[in-house]
């Protein structure tokens, strides 16, 4: 029977790597994106080129109507199936010092990262609980664990997702639905391309930025049956930072 996974923000970076990894594990991957169809199509083409199966699923994770519309359409077309793996990866940064931070910089980051994770998880977890199996993997950040100057909005959002992860894990464990968070440090993606890597590498014990593929390997493990006794955890992947 075909197995389905949904990756939010699957057009680039960690989302693309996660989509490719899950497809290699036999999942039919639903690649979510908001607006960058060209990059999302590249993810789809890579999966197809590797012999995997996937489709694009555009919607804005901040918009409950778009989420409901996209998922209802998918459910109607796949009556006997359900999405058993959810990777909440979509996110944005709008860095600024708090005393200069605008309402929009705060609200946009909270709405996309935290509220978006809540909306899509709420929409899908009911199917996992009903089927008594599921994997929810939330991509957070070391910023949400330790805090980071200039990222009060981002740190708050990611810390909120960590709280959501731990609480939902308690609610869903008896139904064999695991909920875990991955907290990457500095990963070489579009989200970090504006950072001065040479200076930041001096702070990282491993001496380098991580790769999206390294994060995807951890996502693949947490999505597998081998991780069935791991839930409510925040797992760092930061080169020792």
C-alpha positions in Angstrom: 0.0 0.0 0.0 1.3 3.4 -0.9 2.6 5.5 2.0 2.3 9.3 2.0 4.5 12.1 3.5 4.0 15.9 3.4 6.9 18.2 3.7 6.1 21.9 4.1 8.5 24.3 2.5 9.7 21.5 0.3 11.0 23.6 -2.6 14.5 24.3 -1.3 17.1 23.6 1.4 16.2 21.2 4.2 12.7 20.8 2.8 14.0 19.6 -0.6 16.6 17.3 1.0 13.8 15.9 3.3 11.5 15.3 0.3 14.2 13.5 -1.6 15.1 11.3 1.4 11.6 10.3 2.2 11.0 9.5 -1.5 14.0 7.2 -1.4 12.4 5.4 1.6 9.4 4.6 -0.5 7.1 7.5 0.4 4.9 9.3 -2.1 5.9 12.8 -1.1 3.6 15.8 -1.2 5.8 18.8 -1.7 4.3 21.9 -0.2 5.4 25.4 -1.2 3.9 28.9 -1.1 5.0 30.7 -4.2 8.2 29.4 -5.7 6.8 26.8 -8.1 10.0 26.7 -10.2 12.1 25.5 -7.2 9.4 23.1 -6.1 9.3 21.6 -9.5 13.0 21.0 -9.3 12.5 19.0 -6.2 9.8 17.0 -7.9 12.1 16.4 -11.0 14.9 15.2 -8.8 12.6 12.7 -7.0 11.2 11.5 -10.4 14.7 11.2 -11.8 15.6 9.0 -8.8 12.6 6.7 -9.5 10.5 8.1 -6.7 7.0 9.4 -6.6 5.8 12.9 -5.6 3.5 15.7 -6.4 3.3 19.5 -5.7 0.8 20.7 -3.1 0.8 24.6 -3.0 -0.7 26.4 -0.1 0.2 29.1 2.4 0.7 27.5 5.8 -0.5 30.7 7.4 -3.9 30.5 5.7 -6.3 28.0 7.2 -8.6 28.2 4.2 -5.8 27.3 1.8 -4.7 24.4 4.0 -8.3 23.1 4.3 -8.9 23.4 0.6 -5.7 21.6 -0.4 -6.1 18.8 2.1 -9.8 18.3 1.5 -9.1 18.0 -2.3 -6.4 15.4 -1.6 -8.5 13.4 0.8 -11.4 13.3 -1.7 -9.0 12.0 -4.3 -7.4 9.4 -2.0 -10.2 8.0 0.0 -8.4 5.0 1.5 -5.1 6.8 2.2 -3.7 9.2 4.8 -0.6 11.2 5.3 1.4 9.3 7.9 4.5 11.5 8.0 4.4 15.3 8.4 7.6 17.3 8.3 6.9 20.9 9.5 9.8 22.7 7.8 8.5 25.9 6.3 9.7 29.0 8.0 11.1 32.5 7.6 13.5 34.8 9.3 13.2 38.6 9.8 16.1 39.4 12.0 16.4 42.6 14.0 17.2 43.8 17.5 14.1 43.8 19.6 14.0 47.5 20.3 14.0 48.1 16.5 11.7 45.2 15.6 8.4 46.2 13.9 5.1 44.6 14.5 5.2 43.1 11.0 8.6 41.6 11.7 7.3 40.0 14.8 3.9 38.9 13.6 5.1 37.5 10.2 7.7 35.3 11.8 5.3 34.1 14.5 2.5 33.5 12.1 4.6 31.5 9.6 6.7 29.5 11.9 4.5 28.9 15.0 1.0 29.4 13.8 1.6 27.6 10.5 3.0 24.6 12.3 -0.1 24.5 14.5 -2.6 24.9 11.6 -1.1 22.1 9.4 -0.5 19.7 12.4 -4.0 20.2 13.6 -5.3 19.4 10.2 -3.4 16.1 9.8 -2.9 14.6 13.3 -6.6 13.5 13.5 -6.0 11.1 10.6 -2.8 9.7 12.3 -4.6 9.2 15.6 -7.5 7.5 13.9 -5.1 5.1 12.0 -3.0 4.7 15.2 0.2 5.5 13.4 2.1 8.7 12.5 5.3 10.6 12.5 5.4 14.4 13.1 8.8 16.0 12.7 9.1 19.7 13.5 12.2 21.6 12.2 13.0 24.1 14.9 16.4 25.7 15.5 19.2 26.0 18.0 17.9 29.6 18.2 14.8 28.3 19.9 16.8 26.3 22.4 19.5 28.8 23.4 18.2 32.1 22.0 20.1 34.2 19.6 20.7 38.0 19.5 18.8 39.6 16.7 16.3 36.8 16.6 13.8 37.4 19.4 10.9 36.7 17.0 12.5 33.6 15.5 13.7 32.3 18.8 10.2 32.8 20.3 8.5 31.0 17.4 10.9 28.0 17.5 10.7 27.8 21.3 6.9 27.7 20.9 7.1 24.8 18.5 9.3 23.0 20.9 6.6 23.4 23.6 4.0 22.2 21.0 6.2 19.2 20.2 6.5 18.1 23.8 2.8 18.6 24.7 1.5 16.9 21.5 3.9 14.0 22.1 2.1 13.3 25.5 -1.3 13.5 23.8 -0.5 11.1 21.0 2.0 8.5 22.2 -0.7 5.9 23.1 -1.9 6.1 19.5 1.6 5.3 18.2 2.0 8.8 16.8 5.5 10.2 17.6 6.2 13.9 17.7 9.8 15.1 17.7 11.8 18.3 16.9 15.1 18.7 15.1 17.1 21.7 16.1 19.6 22.5 13.4 22.5 24.9 14.0 24.0 26.6 11.0 23.1 24.7 7.9 24.2 25.8 4.4 20.9 26.8 2.8 19.3 29.9 1.3 18.2 30.9 4.8 21.8 31.3 5.9 23.3 32.7 2.7 23.3 36.2 4.1 25.4 35.2 7.1 29.2 35.6 7.3 30.2 32.0 7.3 33.9 32.4 8.0 33.2 34.3 11.3 30.4 31.9 12.4 32.5 28.8 11.7 34.9 29.9 14.4 32.0 29.4 16.9 31.2 25.9 15.7 33.3 23.1 17.2 33.0 21.1 14.0 34.4 24.1 12.1 31.8 24.1 9.3 28.2 24.6 8.4 26.1 21.5 8.2 24.3 20.3 5.0 20.6 19.9 4.3 21.3 16.3 3.5 22.7 15.6 7.0 19.5 17.0 8.5 17.5 14.9 6.0 19.2 11.7 7.3 17.9 12.5 10.8 14.4 13.2 9.4 14.5 9.9 7.6 15.4 8.0 10.8 12.7 9.7 12.9 10.2 8.9 10.2 11.1 5.2 10.3 9.8 2.4 12.4 13.3 2.3 14.0 12.4 5.5 15.9 9.1 4.2 17.3 10.2 4.7 21.0 11.5 8.2 20.5 8.9 10.9 21.0 8.8 14.4 22.6 12.5 14.9 22.0 14.5 17.9 20.6 17.5 16.6 18.8 20.3 19.0 17.9 22.3 18.8 14.7 24.7 21.7 15.1 28.3 20.4 14.9 28.6 20.7 18.7 27.5 24.4 18.9 
